[in-house]
Amino acid sequence: MKRFPLVRWLAVPCAALALLAAGAQAADIKARQVKFAFVNNAEHSQGIGAKRFAELVAQKSGGKINVQVYPAGVLGGDLQVISSLQGGTVDMTAVSAGLLVSRDKAFGIFDFPFLFANAKEADAVVDGPFGKRMNERVLGQGLVNLSWWDIGFRSVANSKRPIVKAEDIKGLKIRVIQSPIYVDFFRALGANPVAMPFSELYTAMETRTVDALENPISNVEVNKFYEVSKYLSITNHMYNPMLILFSKKIWDQYTPDERELLTSAAEEAKLYQRKVSRDQDAQSLETVKKAGLQVNEVAPAELAKMRQMAQPVIDKYRKEVGEDISDAMDKAVREARANSK
């Protein structure tokens, strides 16, 4: 077999890096520091996606743009960080769509119970015309959405009892995100919802300030909520897409080349992050079972009963988010389902 000098092999990656650096030099890209803050741990798919994004930005900019990742709420809870973006003191974050409701009621559409049948439907909706329409809306809030990532379907973990029937939720004191539709949805099921920041949830479960939480399974595992819960009931009651938001105040100071670079990196990282998120959910389910959490899947008939109980809430929020947004979402979901057949 013909042998090649080691230096020749080393020349290949070095040449590739040189090309990247030359491309960044030719483009209008300056040396910049980007603060990327979010509430989940670095091991969560949110953190893994942020790390991949940072790596891509470094590669594409020839090392000029350095993305500094701040996980686990070290710069504040979701709403606090969004305010920091609007003020221009933090550059970017990753948040669930529902957390924008207090600024634009139209984003409540993503919190409608049992909206998507599966992740494929959700991807088609946010990656299509409907997602682009919602991107336009965040601009008015002083924010720029670079991409749509995944958090996953939400289920209920609690310290009291397994949820086998819809009625089993009644009386549970459950933490929900700071979005009115979550409060009304669980109130309609007979629970006592408590809106609080995610960063306070573990302590609230530990001290029994709340009995229950509703989160994607990966959140339950990565944030060790199995230590303060006994039961996990798979309800898949809501699906959360995640926006990768950038401060418009800072974005407006960037060159077109820098904006294109950041957007392309976020879109490229999206595919990786979605796969990690969905793989994590499957792996997390096994992990929490081994940790002692009692897991049960709620029967379709009981889920249908929950949706029926929640129908007045859905009807109320169709008007809140706007009939035009509700109709556009209905159309997008129908098209996604038709294309998946």
Disulfide bonds with the S-S distance in Angstrom:
none
